[in-house]
Amino acid sequence: MPATNATTAKKAVIDLLKTFAVPAGSLEGVDVRYSGRGPMGAKTVYAGGWHFDQRPAVAETPGLLVNEDLLLVLVIKVVQRPACDPEITDLLADGITSAVAVILKANPKLAGGLSFVGIPQGDGDYMFGADETVSTHALQVRIGSTFGWG
């Protein structure tokens, strides 16, 4: 057994989002992937880093059955070529961010016995040059689970 559900959670969230990245889906035209490695589309969602906290689920067997709170970073990246006003890419990233939040809220039970709990915080920024404008949003997605190890 792994010591954390982080990898399972990343896969579960990305697999769920991929089901909406289809024609007529709420993430149509978005490249949804496990990592940010390799060439990306103009609109991309991928899983980044994570942080977890664990506590015993029952006092009688500390460490064998744990409740885990995981913060998983989901990155939304929008690239516009040629370069444009950052407001345009920020608004496109906002739309994807909203769609991701709605999908997770509507589907809180994830594969592997995991549960979407909320999006307690996030970050965003943009950069631009002569050839392109890029907006990036990073959401901290809270995932809860109970599992045994040891």
N, C-alpha and C positions, 0 to 999 in steps of 0.2 A: 504494500500500500504506500502511496506517496505521502509525504508529510504535510502536503497542502493540496487543495483542489484548484490551484491557480491555473494550471494548464488545461484541466478539464473545463473550467469556467470560460477561459478564452475561446476554446473550441466551441462550446455550447452557444455562446453569444454570437460568434461569427457565423456558425452554421444557421442560427435563427435568422440573422440579418440577410444572409445569402438567399433565403427563401423569398425575400421581398425585393431582391435585386434582379427582377425578371420583367419582361414587357408587361406594362400596366400595373406593376408593383410600386409601392411607395418609395422604393429605392432604385427604380428603373434608371439605367445609365450610370449607376454608381459601381465602381470596382470595389467589392467587399472581399477582404483577404485577411489571413491570419497575421501577417507581418507587413512591415513597410519595406521589405527588401525587393529590389528589382524595379523595373520601369512601372510607373503607375499611370492610371488614366487621369483625365482632367478632374474627375471627382472620385475620391477614394476614401474608404473607411477601413481602418485596420486596428488590430489590438496591439497595445504597447506594453509597458511595464505593469507591475502589480505590487501590492503590499497586503499582508494579511495579519490579523490578530486572532488568536485562538484562546479559548477558555474551556475548562472541563464541562462536559454536558451533564455529568452526574458526579456527586461527591465521592461515591463509593469506589470508583475506578478512575481516579484522576489520570489524564493523559491517554487513556485507551479510547474514550469516546469524547470527541470535542465538537464544540460549536465554532465555526469559522466565519469571520467577517472579512471579506476580500474586497479590496478596492482595485478594480481593473481599469486601466486607461484605454479608452477608445479614442482614436485620432481620426478626425475628419479633415481632409485636405482637399482644397479646391485650387486648381491652377488654370489661369486664363492667359492664352497667347493669341494675339499680341497683348502687351501690358494694358491694363485698364485702371480705372479708379478702384482702390481697395474696397470701397463700399459695395461694388458689384460682387466681388468674390466673397466678401463677408456675408452678404445677403444669401448667396447660394449655399455657403457653409451653414448659415442659420437654418435654412430649409432642410438640409440633410440632418442637422442636429435635432431638429424638431421631429422629423420622421423617425429617427432612431429612438428618441425618448418615447414616442407614441407606441412603437412596436414593442419595446421592452415593457412598458406599462400594461399593454394589452396581453402580453404573453409572459407573465411573471414566473411561471414554472418552467425551468430550463432542464435540458437533458442532464442525467446523472444525479437527480435529486437536488439540484441547485435552485435557488430562488432569487429573482431580481428584487432588490430592496429599494433602490432609488438612485438618484444621481445627486450626491451631496455637494459637489463642486466641479468646477471646470476652469479651463483657461483658454484664451484665444489670442491670436496675434496675426499679423500680416507682414509681408515683405514684397517689395517690387523693384524691378530693374527696368532696363530698356526693353527687354524682350517678353517679360512675363510678370504677372502678379499672383501671389500665393497667399491664401488665407488658411490658417490651421486652427482648429478647435480641438481641445483635449478634454474629454469628459471623464470624470472619475465615477465609474459605475460600481455600485455596491452590490455584492453577491453574497448571499448567506447559505450555509450548509452545515450539516452535522454528519460526521463520519468517524470511523474507528481506525486506529493505527497503533502500532506498537507491538 
